[in-house]
């Protein structure tokens, strides 16, 4: 792989030659003793690699040993869960082992990205048809906008076909932790007629209007729930009370309640959850002609082992290098609140955009370990990767997201929440703050772990975008029109004044609304009863001071992120100049809340909380079809690397010949400022190689 500290990366040419030999033998169907001899040699060169396990499993499947092949293929999938070779190998194995749903999921992943082979359902048992179609729909759709589907699998005229749609009035076909119900998707509503959103969505869900824009601000209510029919009994522990959410599937479904003291009825709305407080064993009944939906009961009560409130606030795109000198001016309420806690001044995201970055935060693992990197892919994280919400649920918290996007739901990073109120795009702070306060009041008799995602500062290309009126009215015409034709992705927007003004106005909006929420918390909770954790998933490019107009998506403005905490156990340290990564949020919450942090996570407990300071932080841009870009930062220097080759659809790239540069942090990526020494290479090269180990292809391809 490498030669000391002189050459950054050397491919293993012998392993590559052996791999090519084995692939050629697969194409010839030559699974003989010579194949095994070459395989043994390849294992010696590339042990515990995804390619070795795939090649070994191919030999076993060729000889009909599917039971023996399965653990090898699943180990390969655990190492690299994205790719044509592993998906279709697992599909074949699952088919032979009588696991048609798992096989169909793998075929769906393959067809969704590679458009081959076409999935088939004609051998699916009738009782598995609906589940199979739903799993196939997720597998073939983009991973970023749950519960919206870019490819809904349906049977029309006896044939498998696909259309735009979303999951609603049904459960998400996702793998859940043991004992957990799946998410059931309803329509969110407060202080309105119960069924109106359900009727509206039933008509619009497959329309071009909803596909193109309607889902942006349509709010959905996902709750851990199950469909039932007829009569159901709910037991409430003696001396306790519980809340339960119940939704209908038709207009005005009559629901009767019977207890020792109550015998009455009410009406449910179509796809709309309503809440009921129970204090004793309760019998529910609805006419069996249509199902109704029972949420997981929420037991009321506090525990001294928990905080009354742990609140995570994700301010999407809030670049700390931008805000560092502007914080008290544009976000005075938030600045004042966290001045009595910890504000991390040297904090970096793992990625330049939300999809991989949010999964990294929720798992405490780098994107190279979650393998969440492409919005086209929707594979699920293994259940062994325990998420933040699962950890908090295990502690007994009621876990809810009063406002969230569809990001990270299909991949499983949000699977521990009891409730997620989601929309695909429109996440204004004023709505989220008010919704969170209402949630605190409604569920104040529980210990709550809440997630709030706001996007007021997130930039968008000018063409077709409506900027804030206060931005439009203040800019002179020439600067108002600059960038009007821009259609760049948000991570590549240039440093035009209109983008910068929109960002700063959004910061004011966030401060105004979140400030009200923080005031509410200070008024209603003692300091030792809450933890508030505000952070961003990435930064922005629009403040990068590049004179040539080039956009540096790995630069400090794009990957420099925000992180601040206040509350129980958080020292009043103010601004802390400690190097931190967004994956460290996981370990910090584990320390403050008391859940165990697995030893294999990448998360590090900051020194300010009693841990150890990091030596380096890692940011990566791993977008298929683009070059791989990496920034590894110490307190004084940054290693920057960009490959010549583009990232493949499976997330790998050939690192052979890649040559990084090292810069002083103050002159990162500036021409003429690269520095070199054996000491710097000895620090950066081994760390960067290890970080990229699961990304490197060794120039091995299955073609």
Buried (B, 14 or more C-beta within 10 A) or exposed (E): BBEEBEBBBBBBEEBBBBBEBBBEBBEEEEBEEEBEEBBEBBBEBBEEBBBBBBBBBBBBBBEEEBEBBBEBBBBBBBBBBBBBBBBBBBBBBBBBBEBBBBBBBBBBBBBBBBEEEEBEBEEBEEEBEEBBBBBBBBBBBBBBBBBBBBBBBEEEEEEBEBBBBBBBBBBBBBBBBEEBBBBBBBBBBEEEEBBBBBBBBBEBBEEEEBBEEBBBEBBBBBBBBBBBEEEBEBEBEEEEBBBBBBBBBBEEBEBBBBBEEEEEEEEBBBBBBBEBEBBBEBBBBBEEEBBBBBBBBBBBEBEEEBBBBBBBBBBBBBBBBBBBEEBEEBBBBBBBBBBBBBBBBBBBBBBBBBBBBBBBBBBBBBBBBBBBBBBBBBBBBBBEBBBBBBBBBEBBBBBBBBBBBBBBBBBBBBBBBBBBBBBBBBBBBBBBBBBBBEBBEBBBBBBBBBBBBBBBBBBBBBEEBEBBEEBEEEBEEEEBEBBEEBEBBBBBBBBBBBBBBBBBBBBBBBBBBBBBBBEBBBEBBEBEBBBBBBBBBBBBBBBBEBEEEEBBBBBBBBBBBBBBBBBBBBBEBEBBEBBBBBBBBBBBBBBBBEBEBBEEBBBBBBBBBEBEEBEBBBBBBBBBEBBBBBBBBBBEBBBBBBBEBEBBBBBBBBBBBBEBBBBEEEBBBEEEEBEEEEEBBEBBBEBBBEBBEBBBBBBBBBE
